[in-house]
Amino acid sequence: MNATVRDHPAMSGLAVAVIATEHRATGLRERVLRTGHRLVEVEDAQLIVTDDATPISDKPILLLGSHDSGSANWLHDECTTEQFDAALRAIAVGLTVRSNAGRLFDALAEHDPPALLTPREFEVLDAISAGHGNKAIARDLGISLHTVKFHIESLFRKLGVRTRAEAVARGFDRRRETIEL
């Protein structure tokens, strides 16, 4: 069988269902596909993209619209593909997304948005904040010393720091479960 990487479930992104008015559904589906995610039926979805603020499922929902609904997980229609993808990924792991609409989209054009930390990076950060050295972190997390160093380098880069103390201080600010997009 001739399968592509995109056909492989683990390599094809999130499973996303689109529930929208007829005139909006096509555009939302195209957006999901542009970000590399898969379109699926609601029962198979990890999350739902919709244009209606009415709760339609017990699955996580991203609401896309031109007017702020006042609810969590709402993004303005004019968000970039990168912002749309980041919102989908954040919601899929249980985070809440809030949009400041135009003001923040203008600011993002001038500055790079902060990178999201992975759950493993948070575990490494917790160990650093507890004063553990690299070997202890590797032993506690059941990973290699090389992998610990990789995670620490990634943390430093994402947090824009050079020392462990700076990483702990800056990482503390990232503990919020709400991501401002």
Buried (B, 14 or more C-beta within 10 A) or exposed (E): EEEEEEEEEEEBBBBBBBBBEEEBBEBBBEBBBEBBBBBBEEEEBBBBBBBBBEEEBEBBBBBBBEEBEEEBBBBBBEBBEEBBBBBBBBBBEEBBBBBBBEEBBEEBEEEEBBBBBBEBBBBBBBBBBEEBEBEEBBEBBEBEEEBBBBBBEBBBEBBEBEEBEEBBEBBEEBEEEEBEB
